[in-house]
Amino acid sequence: MLFERHWGGAWRLARTVSGRRDMADDIVQDAFERAFAALGRFDQSRPFAPWLHRIVINRALDLLRSERRLVGLDVAAHPSAEWRDVSADDRALLEAVATLTPQRRVVIVLRYGLGYAPAEIARMLELPTGTVNSRLARALDDLRERERERDAERT
Amino acid sequence: MTSGNGNGSAMPSELERRLERALHDVPVEASSDAHDRARDAALAAAAAPAPGRGSTWRVVIAAAVAMVLVTTGVTLAATGGRPFSDTATLTKPPPAVRLHTGILPLGARAFSILTGGRAWVAIPHRVLLHGAPRSAIAVSPGAVYVLEAHGRTLRAVAAGTGRVAQTQHTAGPVTAAVWSPFPIRIAYVTEVGGHQQLHDEWGTLSHDYLVDRRVAAVAPSWRWDSLAVAYVRAHGRVVVHNATSGRNTVIPPNCGLRHPTALAFAPTSGLLAIADRTRLRIVDTTGGAPDVCAAHSPGAPSIAWVRPHQLFVAAGTTLYRYLLLQPGLGTDTTTVPARITGLTASPDGRRLALAMTSGGSTRVVAAAAPPFSEQATPLHVLQLLLPARPAAGPVTLSWQ
């Protein structure tokens, strides 16, 4: 029940934070393994999802970092976005999200993909709320810039 | 373009609305087995002892997780069972019960495990091998001798004394060895020049006879009367070799099997079970009864007969129990939250030994053979035979 309820959301989170479909499977498996192994340390008075999502994010960032060490900065900094079964507009936006820095990508996905409030994101990532808001604002600015560039290329 | 507020305190911009839609609608395109692998890994992790684990969760885990192996007669989460809930509020500590451990199943005369080039062999009151490097292992019926292969050397060791009774140098590394039910003959597979060869010889490791130069890397199986051995040729055809006449009988293909990876003779007849990654075929090699065909979950199969007309086949995470009827086939399944990578049955057919792999580790347990049941029957684990160790492919088990 716990696994089934959260697996899909965790996979989406892993997919969007990593920007990689092939990496998402491993991230989610690893995250669930760690989460379930540490259930004893989990405060049951708190919701499970944010805790799991934080583990997913940490694993995604860890894997991206380790991959960057292995294959070089370019690949990891601009993970290939292989979005299928989404509209062209959404695909362009998701590809733009994939080009954000990991820190900005994380807050964007948590805020708009999973609907966490900035204060919740701040608690999850152990950051000041102001930092989260700042990252969100800068991430949105980055995305707008990407859109402008894309529009300019079209014209 | 409106400026992004990010904190949700103002009306979302068009970009934010598009982000919500795009990110919320991201399709889950996981690979086909990703869900099951993650679930198995999670369950295995939950079952593993962890320092500092809170008592409440320990109860939840002990009560519900399958591969747990922390309680006697623990229930391996069976068909469809999911162990956790978001609102688990159990507070009582788990009952203080013990799971028997040790390589030898209770009541067994001998038991062996081979995986990843390591072997464990135990007889009552004595562990003969404990993770020793061996490429093949075979305990003789009655547990009198242990046949062990290391490099190009095949040795028969007296189980009671540890004395080396016979030694043989083979043409290549031995990859499988099987005693006949009457311990007078041995069939072994050796790798020579990149090919697998099947040999048949006396139990004294003499009178070695090359049966076939091109066989598949599948353990052969002796018929109950020790007069014939079945094996798989390199191209996938199954052959029954008559050890007295030297005559080979090719089993015509049927049931859609392509490349069999497991085969096993029934304990008291010429019925031969053959399985590939998705199908099972039971062929009567001596009586001419019609073939029985069945499909199973994709995965490397293991076969264990428990009665003259009943057998278990493990494939993927499913344990199938088959009952041969006249005509037809009765089937029952038990699903466990781990991939079954090895299977054998006790001589009386009432218990099973299973190697279960998940989360990168493999355990071997003894369990009661699940009965036929209209309801989902949990797997009742009786004993932990080999604690978790890094998974290293298929596990060959034998129970005397």
Interface residues (C-beta under 8 A of the other chain):
Chain A: M1 L2 F3 E4 R5 W7 G8 W11 R12 R15 T16 R21 A24 D25 V28 Q29 D30 F32 E33 R34 A35 F36 A37 A38 L39 G40 R41 F42 Q44 F48 W83 R84 D85 V86 D89 D90 L93 L94 V97 I108 V109 R111 Y112 G113 L114 G115 A117 P118 V132 N133 L136 A137 L140 D141 L143 R144 E147
Chain B: M1 S3 G4 N5 G6 N7 G8 S13 L15 E16 R18 L19 E20 R21 A22 L23 H24 D25 V26 P27 V28 E29 A30 S31 A34 H35 R37 A38 R39 A41 A42 L43 A44 A45 A46 A48 A50 G52 R53 G54 T56 W57 R58 V60 I61 R82 P83 F84 S85 D86 A88 G359
